[in-house]
Amino acid sequence: MMRKVKIISMATIALLAAAPVITSPVLAADNANNIQLSSNGPTTTSISTVSAEYIYKNKKERLDPNNQTFQIAPNSKFDPTAIKLTNGGVVNLSGSQGSKVEIESNPVDTTKAGATFVVKLSITDSAGNKSTISYQVFVKPQGLFQLNFNDRDYMRGLGDTDIFYQGEKYYVGNNLEFEDGKFYTGISRISQKAADGNTAAVRWIQTKYLAESESAKPELVKKTIMHKARAYTWGGTNTRKVYSAYTNVYVKNKIIHVDGGKYWTSGDFYQVYNADGTYTNYLIKVGNIDGTKRVLKHNAYIYASSTRRANRTVLKKGTTVTTYGDSYKFKNGKHYYRIEGATKTDKRYIKVDNFK
């Protein structure tokens, strides 16, 4: 028996077996009452449906193909009404109540491993009434595959220990399970062989989330680190990775709050990505990038060093100034904050005492 899983913070939609199919835009229907949902509210109607039968190891199961996700092998032959899955199972689609099923759109290219395609079918009944359905086809990737969940979405197993962080890479298995109207794919960080097996090394994730992984990549923004920054993990522990001041990084433009404790750091962080958009497991304190706004309690000079002013400007008491990161201790023994407007060649500091 496979392990049941769920995705936290991601919208999930239960696909009811043999549910009626709705004309485009595709919406769910109440099978028992034959109620069609529309933008104007529910209306009673008579519609044709697509019947889908999943055959695997001589066992047959009915399913609703509308909005379903099917995983197929790369470089395989694809038939929109007889879908061969990576575990060897086949999903046969046919019209019910004497209706005719036709292929409206089939963009599937099985040479593109890791890609997702949307197939659309139309159903026409004997009276000429036409409706449509659509489903996703996920071409199984080769090698490690990156999971891009929004924010810090994750999946848990029964023991609440199987956490899948955004951007981590896994081998995607041929092994599939069908449960509660949904397909699940076995994945593993260990090896392709492990992903294809059915051992403790396999974790299960809804196939639809693998298919939607590419589109779930976050939008990144380019920011400048204004204070030398230590990289932290999701748990708030520091790492050996250090980012130099005045270097650029790409981050997801959403602040992540980490609750600290006795042995780890709390605060607000940005998640760091590589220039090509690929994931890293590093977090940087927001204060090292965006800074912290502080109000001057005294008039203040701007310094370039402990013995030299940056300019003749005098900032007045009550002025709000953005400072970056922790203070620096200069050779004169006093502490200074780096402030807004500073660059690698134009040093700008204000004494910490002027903010107290």
HELIX and SHEET records of a PDB file:
HELIX    1   1 GLN A  192  ASP A  196  1                                   5    
HELIX    2   2 THR A  207  ALA A  211  1                                   5    
HELIX    3   3 GLU A  214  ALA A  216  5                                   3    
HELIX    4   4 VAL A  286  ASN A  288  5                                   3    
HELIX    5   5 VAL A  352  PHE A  355  5                                   4    
SHEET    1   A 2 LYS A   6  ILE A   8  0                                        
SHEET    2   A 2 TYR A 154  ARG A 156 -1                                        
SHEET    1   B 3 ALA A  29  ASP A  30  0                                        
SHEET    2   B 3 ILE A  35  GLN A  36 -1                                        
SHEET    3   B 3 THR A  43  THR A  44 -1                                        
SHEET    1   C 4 LYS A  59  LEU A  63  0                                        
SHEET    2   C 4 VAL A  50  TYR A  56 -1                                        
SHEET    3   C 4 VAL A  90  GLY A  95 -1                                        
SHEET    4   C 4 ALA A  82  LYS A  84 -1                                        
SHEET    1   D 4 THR A  69  ILE A  72  0                                        
SHEET    2   D 4 LYS A 130  VAL A 139  1                                        
SHEET    3   D 4 THR A 116  THR A 124 -1                                        
SHEET    4   D 4 LYS A 100  SER A 105 -1                                        
SHEET    1   E 4 LEU A 144  GLN A 146  0                                        
SHEET    2   E 4 LYS A 169  GLU A 179 -1                                        
SHEET    3   E 4 LYS A 182  SER A 188 -1                                        
SHEET    4   E 4 ARG A 203  GLN A 206 -1                                        
SHEET    1   F 4 LEU A 220  THR A 224  0                                        
SHEET    2   F 4 ASN A 248  LYS A 252 -1                                        
SHEET    3   F 4 GLY A 267  TYR A 273 -1                                        
SHEET    4   F 4 ILE A 256  VAL A 258 -1                                        
SHEET    1   G 4 LEU A 220  THR A 224  0                                        
SHEET    2   G 4 ASN A 248  LYS A 252 -1                                        
SHEET    3   G 4 GLY A 267  TYR A 273 -1                                        
SHEET    4   G 4 TYR A 279  LYS A 285 -1                                        
SHEET    1   H 2 ALA A 229  TYR A 232  0                                        
SHEET    2   H 2 ASN A 238  TYR A 243 -1                                        
SHEET    1   I 4 THR A 292  VAL A 295  0                                        
SHEET    2   I 4 THR A 320  LYS A 329 -1                                        
SHEET    3   I 4 HIS A 335  ILE A 339 -1                                        
SHEET    4   I 4 TYR A 349  LYS A 351 -1                                        
SHEET    1   J 2 ALA A 300  TYR A 303  0                                        
SHEET    2   J 2 ARG A 309  LEU A 315 -1                                        
END                                                                             
